[in-house]
Amino acid sequence: MALNQDKVGKTFPSYTYEVSREKIRDYAHALGETDPRYFSEGDDCVAPPTFAAAFTVNKGMGAAMSDPDLGVHAALVHGSQRYEYGTRPLKPGDTLTCTPRIADIKIRGRNELLTAEVDCRFDDDELAVKSYTTIVFLGSAPQDEEGQS
């Protein structure tokens, strides 16, 4: 079954995420990071750049993947992950509002590539981070009578 192209551009309900020192520390520890800013008890504590994965991939991508009309299936692999950052780092106490959206669905051969973005903003509406996750759905691209995409 092919993915529903009509879902491109669909925005899902926003959710909030509160950045905490403990979450930053746990994430940095899991990555084997040694930068003291990730473990600081002071105002200089910041999150590692990929920390956004902790609150955008599962929760944000999960919103799109749970849409019953999208046509997702279990034959999939993670294709790529990238981030765009605002001008200030994530710090303990930041509360972010994150809005997931299906940004694109492309066909590559017999596969479909679904890209979801999650736009996360600080309380003052400044961009904190925008996450782009691409999932490759294997073998679901529509084919013509000759088996061509």
N, C-alpha and C positions, 0 to 999 in steps of 0.2 A: 504494500500500500504506500503510495507516495504521500509526502508531507503536503499539507494544505497551504498552498502559496498565498491564499487570501489572509493568512495570519501574519504576514510580514507587516510590520508597523504596529501590531497590537501591543498595547501597554497593559501591564498587570498592576494590581494594587501595590502601593508603596508599603514599605516596612521600615522600622527603625532599628538601628544597631548602636549600642553604646560601647565605645572603645574603653577598655579598662587596662590598667597596668598589669593585672594578672593575666589577661588574655594575650597582651603583647609579649609578656615574659614567657608564657607557655608556648606561644608560636615560635618565638626566637629560639627557645631551648630545643624544640622539636626539629628545627632546621640546623642546629649545631652552630648558631650564630655566636659570635664573641664580642660584638660591638657593645661597649658598656652603656651606650644610650638606650638600648633595648631593655636593660635591666635596672636602670637608674630609678632611685626613689624620689628624685628631684624633678624640677620643671623641665629639665632637658630630656626627659624620657620621650621617645618617639617610636612609632611602629616601623618594622622593616617594610620595604617597598611591596613585597608580595603578600603582606598581611591581609590585604583586601580579599584574597582567596578565601579567607576564613568566614567571610560573611556575604560574598557575592556568588560564588560558584554553586554551592548546594541550595541556598535559599532563593537566590535570584533566578538561577537556571531552573530550579525545581518548579517555580511558578509556571514557566513556559512549558516545561515537560509534562506538567500535570493537566494541561488543557486537553480535554477529551476530544476536541475537534481538530487538533493539530496533526494527528496521525503518526505519533512516535511509535517506535518498536524497539525491541531489545537488541537488535543487531547494530550496535553502534560502538564507536571509539571516540575518545577525546582527541580533537584535531589540533586546537591551539588555544592559547590564553594570552591576552595582552591587557595592559592597563594604560590609561591616560590619567595623569595626576594634575591636581590644582597647584596652587602656589605655596601651600603650607602643608606640613606633614601631619599625619594622624597622631593624636596625643591622647593620653588618658583623660577621660571626662568628655571627649567629643561625642556628640550624639548625631548620628547621620540618618538622613532619610534617603532610602534607596528605592529606585523605581526600575523594575525589570521591563524589558521590551524585546520583542523579536525583531532584530535588525535586518536579517536577510535570510533567504533560503536560495542556495545555488545548486545547480546540477553539475556534477563532474563525472562523466561516464555513467556508470550504473549507480552512482552514489549521490546522496544529497548532503549538503553542508548547511547546517542551521547555525546561524550566529545570533546569540542573545547578548544584549548589552544591559548592564545594570549601572544606572547613573546615581551616584551617591553624593549628597550635598550636606554641607555643614548647616547649622541652624540659621545662619545668615544667607543661605541659598548659594553660597560660593561652592564651586566644584571641589569635592574632596578627592574622588577617584571615579573613573568610569571604567568598568570591566567589560571586556569582550571575550566571550567563550564560544568556540566553534566546536560543534559535535558533528561527526560524520556518521550518517545513517547508511549502512552498507546494503547495496542491492535494491534500494527502494525507488530509484529514479524511474519516472515513466518512460516506457520504451514504445517505439512504433512497431508496425507489423514485422519489420525486418530485424527487430531487436536493437535498434539504434536509439540513443538518447536524443 
